[in-house]
């Protein structure tokens, strides 16, 4: 019984990983050039682009949010 549960959990995790990978490969309108920069809505609602800002790292380098476009940030 324990082996069945472990195998079932592994299948669920593998399925979730495949789904997550495939869902993140869909290009956004900004990346494929169909939406102009002036048409992008900034704000705090789901689907809106975050405002660009800059922060300093612990070693003093400046990092802008726009430098990380296309990468996952947290």
PyMOL CGO cylinders between C-alpha atoms (Angstrom):
from pymol import cmd
from pymol.cgo import CYLINDER

trace = [
    CYLINDER, 0.00, 0.00, 0.00, 2.84, 2.41, 0.83, 0.3, 1, 1, 1, 1, 1, 1,
    CYLINDER, 2.84, 2.41, 0.83, 4.47, 1.83, -2.56, 0.3, 1, 1, 1, 1, 1, 1,
    CYLINDER, 4.47, 1.83, -2.56, 1.22, 2.68, -4.34, 0.3, 1, 1, 1, 1, 1, 1,
    CYLINDER, 1.22, 2.68, -4.34, 0.94, 5.99, -2.46, 0.3, 1, 1, 1, 1, 1, 1,
    CYLINDER, 0.94, 5.99, -2.46, 4.57, 6.88, -3.23, 0.3, 1, 1, 1, 1, 1, 1,
    CYLINDER, 4.57, 6.88, -3.23, 4.11, 6.08, -6.93, 0.3, 1, 1, 1, 1, 1, 1,
    CYLINDER, 4.11, 6.08, -6.93, 0.88, 8.09, -7.04, 0.3, 1, 1, 1, 1, 1, 1,
    CYLINDER, 0.88, 8.09, -7.04, 2.56, 11.10, -5.44, 0.3, 1, 1, 1, 1, 1, 1,
    CYLINDER, 2.56, 11.10, -5.44, 5.46, 10.87, -7.90, 0.3, 1, 1, 1, 1, 1, 1,
    CYLINDER, 5.46, 10.87, -7.90, 3.04, 10.80, -10.85, 0.3, 1, 1, 1, 1, 1, 1,
    CYLINDER, 3.04, 10.80, -10.85, 1.19, 13.84, -9.53, 0.3, 1, 1, 1, 1, 1, 1,
    CYLINDER, 1.19, 13.84, -9.53, 4.44, 15.77, -9.03, 0.3, 1, 1, 1, 1, 1, 1,
    CYLINDER, 4.44, 15.77, -9.03, 5.69, 14.79, -12.50, 0.3, 1, 1, 1, 1, 1, 1,
    CYLINDER, 5.69, 14.79, -12.50, 2.39, 15.84, -14.06, 0.3, 1, 1, 1, 1, 1, 1,
    CYLINDER, 2.39, 15.84, -14.06, 2.48, 19.16, -12.24, 0.3, 1, 1, 1, 1, 1, 1,
    CYLINDER, 2.48, 19.16, -12.24, 6.06, 19.77, -13.38, 0.3, 1, 1, 1, 1, 1, 1,
    CYLINDER, 6.06, 19.77, -13.38, 5.16, 19.09, -17.03, 0.3, 1, 1, 1, 1, 1, 1,
    CYLINDER, 5.16, 19.09, -17.03, 2.10, 21.34, -16.81, 0.3, 1, 1, 1, 1, 1, 1,
    CYLINDER, 2.10, 21.34, -16.81, 4.07, 24.16, -15.19, 0.3, 1, 1, 1, 1, 1, 1,
    CYLINDER, 4.07, 24.16, -15.19, 6.82, 23.94, -17.80, 0.3, 1, 1, 1, 1, 1, 1,
    CYLINDER, 6.82, 23.94, -17.80, 4.44, 23.94, -20.75, 0.3, 1, 1, 1, 1, 1, 1,
    CYLINDER, 4.44, 23.94, -20.75, 2.26, 26.74, -19.38, 0.3, 1, 1, 1, 1, 1, 1,
    CYLINDER, 2.26, 26.74, -19.38, 5.30, 29.03, -18.94, 0.3, 1, 1, 1, 1, 1, 1,
    CYLINDER, 5.30, 29.03, -18.94, 6.42, 28.58, -22.55, 0.3, 1, 1, 1, 1, 1, 1,
    CYLINDER, 6.42, 28.58, -22.55, 3.48, 30.55, -23.95, 0.3, 1, 1, 1, 1, 1, 1,
    CYLINDER, 3.48, 30.55, -23.95, 4.80, 33.90, -25.21, 0.3, 1, 1, 1, 1, 1, 1,
    CYLINDER, 4.80, 33.90, -25.21, 3.26, 37.04, -23.80, 0.3, 1, 1, 1, 1, 1, 1,
    CYLINDER, 3.26, 37.04, -23.80, 2.07, 39.77, -26.20, 0.3, 1, 1, 1, 1, 1, 1,
    CYLINDER, 2.07, 39.77, -26.20, 5.02, 42.00, -25.23, 0.3, 1, 1, 1, 1, 1, 1,
    CYLINDER, 5.02, 42.00, -25.23, 7.62, 39.33, -26.03, 0.3, 1, 1, 1, 1, 1, 1,
    CYLINDER, 7.62, 39.33, -26.03, 6.29, 38.49, -29.48, 0.3, 1, 1, 1, 1, 1, 1,
    CYLINDER, 6.29, 38.49, -29.48, 5.92, 42.14, -30.50, 0.3, 1, 1, 1, 1, 1, 1,
    CYLINDER, 5.92, 42.14, -30.50, 2.14, 42.33, -30.91, 0.3, 1, 1, 1, 1, 1, 1,
    CYLINDER, 2.14, 42.33, -30.91, 1.63, 44.90, -28.15, 0.3, 1, 1, 1, 1, 1, 1,
    CYLINDER, 1.63, 44.90, -28.15, 3.37, 48.27, -28.09, 0.3, 1, 1, 1, 1, 1, 1,
    CYLINDER, 3.37, 48.27, -28.09, 5.04, 49.59, -24.93, 0.3, 1, 1, 1, 1, 1, 1,
    CYLINDER, 5.04, 49.59, -24.93, 2.51, 52.45, -24.76, 0.3, 1, 1, 1, 1, 1, 1,
    CYLINDER, 2.51, 52.45, -24.76, -0.37, 49.92, -24.54, 0.3, 1, 1, 1, 1, 1, 1,
    CYLINDER, -0.37, 49.92, -24.54, 1.05, 48.09, -21.50, 0.3, 1, 1, 1, 1, 1, 1,
    CYLINDER, 1.05, 48.09, -21.50, -0.95, 48.65, -18.33, 0.3, 1, 1, 1, 1, 1, 1,
    CYLINDER, -0.95, 48.65, -18.33, 1.10, 49.01, -15.17, 0.3, 1, 1, 1, 1, 1, 1,
    CYLINDER, 1.10, 49.01, -15.17, -0.37, 48.41, -11.76, 0.3, 1, 1, 1, 1, 1, 1,
    CYLINDER, -0.37, 48.41, -11.76, -1.09, 45.88, -9.05, 0.3, 1, 1, 1, 1, 1, 1,
    CYLINDER, -1.09, 45.88, -9.05, -3.87, 43.89, -10.71, 0.3, 1, 1, 1, 1, 1, 1,
    CYLINDER, -3.87, 43.89, -10.71, -3.30, 40.37, -12.00, 0.3, 1, 1, 1, 1, 1, 1,
    CYLINDER, -3.30, 40.37, -12.00, -1.95, 40.46, -15.55, 0.3, 1, 1, 1, 1, 1, 1,
    CYLINDER, -1.95, 40.46, -15.55, -0.56, 43.99, -15.40, 0.3, 1, 1, 1, 1, 1, 1,
    CYLINDER, -0.56, 43.99, -15.40, 3.13, 44.71, -15.86, 0.3, 1, 1, 1, 1, 1, 1,
    CYLINDER, 3.13, 44.71, -15.86, 5.06, 45.66, -12.74, 0.3, 1, 1, 1, 1, 1, 1,
    CYLINDER, 5.06, 45.66, -12.74, 6.58, 49.13, -12.59, 0.3, 1, 1, 1, 1, 1, 1,
    CYLINDER, 6.58, 49.13, -12.59, 10.32, 49.23, -13.19, 0.3, 1, 1, 1, 1, 1, 1,
    CYLINDER, 10.32, 49.23, -13.19, 12.49, 49.89, -10.13, 0.3, 1, 1, 1, 1, 1, 1,
    CYLINDER, 12.49, 49.89, -10.13, 16.13, 49.51, -9.09, 0.3, 1, 1, 1, 1, 1, 1,
    CYLINDER, 16.13, 49.51, -9.09, 17.70, 48.07, -5.93, 0.3, 1, 1, 1, 1, 1, 1,
    CYLINDER, 17.70, 48.07, -5.93, 21.26, 47.68, -4.73, 0.3, 1, 1, 1, 1, 1, 1,
    CYLINDER, 21.26, 47.68, -4.73, 22.61, 44.22, -3.97, 0.3, 1, 1, 1, 1, 1, 1,
    CYLINDER, 22.61, 44.22, -3.97, 24.66, 43.46, -0.88, 0.3, 1, 1, 1, 1, 1, 1,
    CYLINDER, 24.66, 43.46, -0.88, 27.86, 43.97, -2.87, 0.3, 1, 1, 1, 1, 1, 1,
    CYLINDER, 27.86, 43.97, -2.87, 26.73, 47.42, -4.10, 0.3, 1, 1, 1, 1, 1, 1,
    CYLINDER, 26.73, 47.42, -4.10, 25.65, 46.60, -7.66, 0.3, 1, 1, 1, 1, 1, 1,
    CYLINDER, 25.65, 46.60, -7.66, 22.42, 48.10, -8.98, 0.3, 1, 1, 1, 1, 1, 1,
    CYLINDER, 22.42, 48.10, -8.98, 19.83, 45.68, -10.39, 0.3, 1, 1, 1, 1, 1, 1,
    CYLINDER, 19.83, 45.68, -10.39, 16.75, 46.87, -12.27, 0.3, 1, 1, 1, 1, 1, 1,
    CYLINDER, 16.75, 46.87, -12.27, 13.57, 44.85, -12.64, 0.3, 1, 1, 1, 1, 1, 1,
    CYLINDER, 13.57, 44.85, -12.64, 13.68, 45.47, -16.40, 0.3, 1, 1, 1, 1, 1, 1,
    CYLINDER, 13.68, 45.47, -16.40, 17.08, 43.69, -16.51, 0.3, 1, 1, 1, 1, 1, 1,
    CYLINDER, 17.08, 43.69, -16.51, 15.34, 40.54, -15.32, 0.3, 1, 1, 1, 1, 1, 1,
    CYLINDER, 15.34, 40.54, -15.32, 12.62, 40.47, -17.99, 0.3, 1, 1, 1, 1, 1, 1,
    CYLINDER, 12.62, 40.47, -17.99, 11.81, 36.89, -19.00, 0.3, 1, 1, 1, 1, 1, 1,
    CYLINDER, 11.81, 36.89, -19.00, 13.32, 35.44, -15.83, 0.3, 1, 1, 1, 1, 1, 1,
    CYLINDER, 13.32, 35.44, -15.83, 11.48, 34.31, -12.71, 0.3, 1, 1, 1, 1, 1, 1,
    CYLINDER, 11.48, 34.31, -12.71, 11.91, 36.63, -9.76, 0.3, 1, 1, 1, 1, 1, 1,
    CYLINDER, 11.91, 36.63, -9.76, 10.56, 36.42, -6.25, 0.3, 1, 1, 1, 1, 1, 1,
]
cmd.load_cgo(trace, "trace")
